[in-house]
């Protein structure tokens, strides 16, 4: 039995790398970099200060300008390594900058102001993780409220999606009635309708039933998805009809057949649909932005927009909160990912 090390180091050639091995590993490495480098950059950038984010050339690790407390000044001053006119190098703290001139002081002798050209100074850099990027938004913004709303919307919408789509798929897969194929084609054809076309009609319906500025207006409209109906129907076609017939002969009701036979056997496809639904609801921005206008009802994606002002975008807060919003969906994917291959690979096979 091959171990994982032997499996990863197997080659097509006898004891040496084949051209196909080189191309395969190059493709896999390139794909890994394309997928994970942006995520790694996002995580490291979330620990950078606002000044470090705009520094050019950009750096991966969160380095920041070291600051020192100088007598006579309330706030710590940034520390610089300054090359003096006589060639000596001194570490001075900057009080202020006026154009191309920087006013500096010696931390040991803060009474004397030293004026130097900004090109003569270089930042004293230290590795510092700006943990305040995570703590300050929790204190200044309603992040926990946004998180709660997103969790409610995602969980409720996903449960409703699984129930409604599985019922429709069960009827289309196992019931023989006139027009079933036409109904299935109509459901699938709705995939070709752009979301922008139905935004206004759906909004008018939501307003008419009183769900404007209500989380129900975000949860219910997207509950039934043609993708979910297609995925579950194709999977349920692979379940033998004899199981359903045997259950009916034993006296099982249609609801019991659906609940105790079809749903457990369709668990891999349901897990795949659950992952898709969680990603759709959690990352949805446009529809909650249209339906919700009260701050206490905002979801995370809409709430993140509050960090953007008219003249300034607080990118250090946006990146930190973005990392936090990625954690729940990452945990859901890690928990259900083992079902993805099984659910997709066996869909449509009979």
JOUR-V872173 format. One line per field, one symbol per residue. ss: DSSP state (H for helix, E for strand, C for the rest). Layout:
# JOUR-V872173
ss=???
This chain:
# JOUR-V872173
ss=CCCHHHHHCCCCCCCCCCHHHHHHHHHHHHHHHHHHHHHHHHHHHCCCCHHHHCCCCCCCCCEEECEECCCCCCCCEEEEEEECCCCCEEEEEEEEEECCEEEEEECCEEEEEEEEEHHHEEECEEECCCCHHHHHHHHHCCHHHHHHHHHHHHHHHHHHHHHHHHHHHHHHHHCCCCCHHHHHHHHHHHHHCCHHHHHHHHHHHHHHCCCCCCCHHHHCCCCCCHHHHHHHHHHHCCCCHHHHHHHHHCCCCHHHHHHHHHHHHCHHHHHHHHHHHHHHHHHCCHHHHHHCCCHHHCCHHHHHHHHECCCCECHHHHHHHHHHHHHHHHHHHHHHCHHHHHHHHCCCCC
